[in-house]
């Protein structure tokens, strides 16, 4: 038994010595590799060393961030305190208002509206169809008269009315202001339309008194005549055009003089 003990002790001692020897060799080789790698790293250009330092910093920062996120406690929806259902209350109030409005309309609907007579219908149609003069002055160019621009002859699609600069340009019909813009050829322009006609007021001065989307009545002031267009007609004038939708569904110019009162 003693022989086996001595033999086992020798084997363990030999194993320990070999392990110690191999560990020392490994440490020396590792130390040598680290020194060589460090020397090579120090021999690299400065921008590579800087970039490497940034990469290491970013990796460490991301690792710390993920660790903090995973370490935070998680909350479930059940942990949050219950709050009153505001949406249901709002919907309930809306439904109540709708019921009240419906009851009011039912009561109001009991009073039957009287049908529009034929005479009233004709008066409304005449009001829409007839246009008032947009500017008090002299008509210096009529519909389809020729004008010249850069040696090119073109017909005028409206009428040109000459007047003083302090005169008022007024809406020829009631409607809605669809556009207010500066046309490269016709200058400062206002477009007003209703269910029958579209009227265009061009060559206005910079003093325009209406905005897009505004409702206007016949006779409302739009601005003053100017000379902002390329038509060399007068020191101050208004180019007035009228269009309507034809039977083919296309917009076409018509002679304003045939509609003016």
Buried (B, 14 or more C-beta within 10 A) or exposed (E): EEEEEEEEEEEEEEEEEEEEEEEEEEEEEEEEEEEEEEEEEEEEEEEEEEEEEEEEEEEEEEEEEEEEEEEEEEEEEEEEEEEEEEEEEEEEEEEEEEEEEEEEEEEEEEEEEEEEEEEEEEEEEEEBEEBEBBBEBEBEBEBEBEBEEEEEEEEBBBBBBBBEEEBBBBBBBBBEBBBBEBBEEBBBBBBBBBEEBBBBBBBBBEEBBBEEEEEBEBBBEBBBBBBBBBBEBBEBBBBBBBBBEEEEEEEEBBBBBEBBE
